[in-house]
Amino acid sequence: AQSVTQPDIHITVSEGASLELRCNYSYGATPYLFWYVQSPGQGLQLLLKYFSGDTLVQGIKGFEAEFKRSQSSFNLRKPSVHWSDAAEYFCAVGAQGYSTLTFGKGTMLLVSP
Amino acid sequence: ETGVTQSPTHLIKTRGQQVTLRCSSQSGHNTVSWYQQALGQGPQFIFQYYREEENGRGNFPPRFSGLQFPNYSSELNVNALELDDSALYLCASSPMDSSNTEAFFGQGTRLTVV
């Protein structure tokens, strides 16, 4: 069965500092990987996705993520965090041809002044 | 192009009652999936509908049921509500006929069971 682990429940980053959110997955085939962001009481917005090809993918709002098959990881990064980035971030894994997703438990990002 | 819309946005029900949540898929999308997100947790897959047929189900009891209509909109029905059913219910649509399996989410329905 597929699974996603986000080891950090909360992360606090100073505004302007760099950010890395960790995601490890377990999946028996080539995974489709996603990062979503959720503001309080809202739905999920897709930040970026990896299906194949270049292992470094660029997303919206200045985010990027790197797929490392050897480490079963898909970490999310941003070089300079803005206060508006404070939200909950979810990593998810899916399968080719199927749109059902398995999510991690999420990482809450707090941005300090 | 309209996005995924869900109704209602908030709902309060009493334990033992039944509830119906609604979802309109994004234009051109023929697949709808439903997820339950309990407080402090990631979304969990309930089931998926493709061309009006259930096309996969997560670990949820039969009192969670659904429908998809010819226009690809969908309903989630929950019978005999329990307190633990309190959660944000998210609907997602996607174009199943494409190899791109990206799912687009609605804003969710917040269900509170008292």
Interface residues (C-beta under 8 A of the other chain):
Chain A: V4 Y32 F34 Y36 G41 Q42 G43 L44 Q45 L46 K49 F51 F90 A92 G94 A95 Q96 G97 Y98 S99 T100 L101 T102 F103 G104 K105 G106
Chain B: V4 T31 S33 Y35 G40 Q41 G42 P43 Q44 F45 Q48 G56 G58 L88 L90 A92 S94 M96 S99 N100 T101 E102 A103 F104 F105 G106 Q107 G108 R110
